[in-house]
Amino acid sequence: MKEFYYLALRLGKIYSDYDNKDVARPKLALWFNQVEQWNCEEFNTVIKTFQSHYDRVLNFFNDKRITPVPNYSIAS
């Protein structure tokens, strides 16, 4: 279970750290390989969704560079 949690964190890190689809593409490919090794049905569903919308998923990274997501912080 712990491994799946870290897989999810790594996917989020790819999305937060990269804003170029040419850099993100190999990172996502490595993540896909790791998911396939663990053979978790829930993550396999995520991979199928990514495969169905691959171009749109990759365009997110370039769109993120053009239209940055605001960084909201909670005042303490």
FENVENHU-V691234 format. One record per residue. RES is the residue in three letters. PSI is psi as a letter, one per 20 degrees, with the letter a starting at -180 (none if undefined). NEAR is the number of other C-alpha atoms within 8 Angstrom. D_LAST is the distance of its C-alpha to the last C-alpha in whole Angstrom. Layout:
RES;PSI;NEAR;D_LAST  RES;PSI;NEAR;D_LAST
This chain:
MET;h;4;33  LYS;h;5;31  GLU;h;6;33  PHE;h;7;32  TYR;g;8;28  TYR;h;8;29  LEU;g;11;31  ALA;g;8;28  LEU;g;8;25  ARG;h;9;28  LEU;g;10;29  GLY;h;8;25  LYS;h;8;25  ILE;g;11;28  TYR;h;9;27  SER;h;6;24  ASP;h;6;26  TYR;q;10;29  ASP;k;12;30  ASN;p;9;33  LYS;h;12;36  ASP;h;6;38  VAL;h;9;36  ALA;h;13;34  ARG;g;9;37  PRO;h;8;38  LYS;g;9;35  LEU;h;10;35  ALA;g;8;39  LEU;g;8;38  TRP;g;11;35  PHE;g;9;38  ASN;g;8;41  GLN;g;9;38  VAL;g;12;38  GLU;h;9;41  GLN;h;6;42  TRP;h;6;40  ASN;l;8;42  CYS;p;8;39  GLU;g;6;40  GLU;g;6;36  PHE;h;9;36  ASN;h;11;39  THR;g;8;38  VAL;g;8;36  ILE;g;9;38  LYS;h;8;41  THR;g;8;38  PHE;g;9;37  GLN;h;7;41  SER;h;6;42  HIS;k;8;39  TYR;g;8;39  ASP;g;6;40  ARG;h;7;37  VAL;g;9;35  LEU;h;11;36  ASN;h;9;35  PHE;g;9;32  PHE;g;14;31  ASN;h;11;33  ASP;h;10;32  LYS;h;10;28  ARG;h;9;29  ILE;g;6;31  THR;n;6;28  PRO;q;7;24  VAL;p;5;22  PRO;q;4;19  ASN;o;4;16  TYR;p;4;13  SER;q;4;9  ILE;p;4;6  ALA;p;3;4  SER;none;2;0
